[in-house]
Amino acid sequence: MSEFNILSSCCQPSDESQVKTTIDKELPIAIVGAGPVGLAAAAHLIQYKQKVILLEAGTEVGSNILTWKHIRLFSQWKYNIDKAASSLLEKYKWEKPNLEEIPTGKELVENYLIPLSKIPEIQEVIALNTKVISIAKKNIDKLKTANRENVPFVIYTEHEGTIQAIEARAVIDATGTWGNPNPANSSGVWLESEKHLKENIFYGLPDILGESISRYKNKKVAVIGSGHSAINALLELGILKEKNPATEILWVIRKEHVEDAYGGEEKDALKARGLLGSKIHEMVDKGIIQVYTSFKIEQLKKNNTSTITIIGEIKGVKSEIDLIDEVIVNTGNRPNYSFLSELRTKVDFATESVEELSSLIDPNLHSCGTVRPHGEKVLRQPEKNLYVVGSKSYGRAPTFLMATGYEQVRSIAAYIAGDIEAAEKVELDLPETGVCSVNFSNIKSDRSCETDSCCS
């Protein structure tokens, strides 16, 4: 990172006489987060010969994905590889995977993200194990307006215990939402009682059939949530139960009808995604899974037996589910805007998405498969040259697809590089989901997605 303009280590006074009145065009564009979308942003900017720095808190690229490395995606490789990234990789004789096959999280990282991170153009701009603490405008706090657009961003980072500040002329936040889970509580509030139960609760996608098998076999396990993450957990628990019959599987959802959670099944254009719904449908019908519908969770309580009781209500009637050994919570994730708090942002109050994007992706309004293409113009923040992209741009909405993020950063890179025509030409080719636009039993034909999940 020595080639980038590091201002100072923490607590050293800055020399205000050196503050620039215009942004140095030689300063890098800072990308925060080296996941698929962050790396794609770097690839597009490099194609435009822009100077880039890529900051990643993890010890390797795709760190968040590796937490669910055992899970297979529901979309083929062709939807998960960015065009600019592919172009760079092919210069170095990259062995492209079969585009019709579906990768696991591990395969996505090992066969795509790591090779991409190791090509010279990108390897030289990545700073791993570098956590962004805060981003501001140089020597100007959030309240000051005068000359604001003419000073660079200053990014405060922590690397191996040392805090440094780096200047940048633009910032692309591609940190995503994974690792910031919603609680089990149906009101969305983190209660202390739930926080104290973390030894018995897993937020995300545990490796049920691998490293976590002893945690779940022959236990009474409750899965909370109705999206694809919850369904993946239930399917793995079903396989576990085949060899360990004492395993009990409970599925707790807010939806009134369990059929609402099955998705498009055979009507889904992404076959693997539809198959998830079909498999879980079969397990429920066979009684392998005990389903609690319309359950609004109010509290998780630990018992003297070290088991958990889920307390809530079903259609206004108080209800409890008792003697649970383990809970897997898949109620979605939320964005973390804390390190952007000194910048001027517009965030929708409901979805916590980029404000201009909210009407396109609000799961209360949006029907699956109908997200219109969007690029730089929609993603602009009040702070000039600041962009929030990828799943974080969708806030709490669960409808994000990786290909959407690739198109976002392609448009932004073009705009920053001055290719306005390319930036404004926004195109997005996604398959119909078949999730919310067709008739199923107990579902109206015009039904929109619910907040638990639908299209992700």
Steps between C-alpha positions, in 0.01 A plus 500: 500500500801727506427637151171649620475833673505402868451820697607406847482246776234546765513805723773688310398859426431582135656798323202703386720713276530197271127451454423506128227714351437258213506122501818353358402288200792270580337392823353148489139395494452305822289185495400362839440125499673235285204278433362429150357850449802684645740301283276562198513874571880482506505308171281756322699795632829335402364452148444875494860545623386659825712485815337274759549382857296205628459475878395167653453435873543125459821307458404399146259602227148367529531460877126528557423240235735253667274503806246314283751322276310170523183647347431471128368811327172473308633681191746372241853630458386714207305722736782526755797610290546865416593576138787739577641259757475213251681708239788571737522135607509372144814705436675268744364170362237458766324165488140611470247272674210342317260793483193277529613338825407635841785575743517471875617800700842336530521443125397859433789624713765247398423484126411864438566754775846379606630468142362847430672642809834353391525653154763779514264789424285419802749341736700820519201707615350269766556571869384196699440486874423872479184607678339832410409680823360821358488709183477879494587799285849627567500763776126566449239352731151396396346839582727705270381562145744759360759347265385152594506359148854623446675306774583129501359227714714384789463135594608393849612139506637254753764247397680282755420743779616809314253768393572687179318750283488470122384763251269410214313692231201264501366223723303189404357318802459131408504360854167321468277405792621150590621486859237752616203269560152593603389353835244224541266752663218579254514869591859516377630605842814351652402406856761419764332164561575398142855633513571283805401182313767509231645165608175336386422725203663514158432795271560400141583168337672248728681205343246252635633199311865589551687673778181571701344154476547416869327824597176405325468122476236346727407848624175692488580778253282799409560687176356853495436668165346414164759603242752294309748497788241344730404246235865401452533443875182292508610284208833425669324419826277261305805315369643495852177352634518209253804362685411647839124442545488665843564835332186716520446777245275799571432778251373829641371755250292816504319412178139388536539218250810283472432473125602866473857398582535236230558752221457427132608134521492359144391839359820674613734586210792421731453125530713461814305770681169341406627162613560635851132576534395165357722307739386688808137458387552124492662494845211692654243274335679193640499642852880516521470865598259636762383840376379792713335759275384852588739491795610847615802459727514733798784350701744211526541377855758262647372226729667340801558192284718710264229475236322791337133599499370710212230733629260679269151496364305336221220716365482697823512198731802458727704194411824329600728243340696331776811287560694603188869407501618714208361791301604602150391854416456593133297819521715700261771760548524874536759750374759665721532870420702589811829567320318734259349708780719805426389507136176625353285207394141437396362178640137392476347490849318170439726279289828666610596484133639778285206740500452529124506121471238428765194518276658248263582236759264551796370146568167647612447632146738319271399182317787256456682507169392857423794702635572754229862554392668775698842655503705800607221757484273312740787414735638852543530630854479866606872469571648530152695193382369280783312186400345216698475189280425128507275345760558797733332727245187289550509549878276246670324395179579135421464523123862568397675290236874509431453591133314813613808614693725441200283727288496764773879524517542485122284811470676678789848424366400636160367821656807559716721445195301753299327250271155649555336318209602160639394603850150590385454188288389265775400146409425200718416150380354288779279192484139520616482375854160339478463564871233762541336534161316168472209326672563258785256363751405764758690769304333776301625539142604859559678429827813705565810386686501507877786629708638162606628411154382442151746553223846475650 
